[in-house]
Amino acid sequence: MVVKKLHDMGLRSEHAYCAALGSIALAFTTWLGSLKAEPGQGLDRADRWGIFVGEWAPTFFGLGLALAQYEREDAT
């Protein structure tokens, strides 16, 4: 099982939640940076970069939930 393997490697639910929040911040920063760094490309390119990085957050939140459930089951 993937979740068990990740847990055995030391990854905890808190790590995944922090990565999700970091991903949200990085998405905003990437969007803002792309908007300023490439003024000729317009808003479309900045939106694509922000959305690309922003799509990582749900994956990390889901992984955090799976790890939290595994940790709860492992504690009993």
Secondary structure, 3 states (H helix, E strand, C coil): CHHHHHHHCCCCHHHHHHHHHHHHHHHHHHHHHHHHHCCCCHHHHHHHHHHHHHCHHHHHHHHHHHHHHHHHHHHC
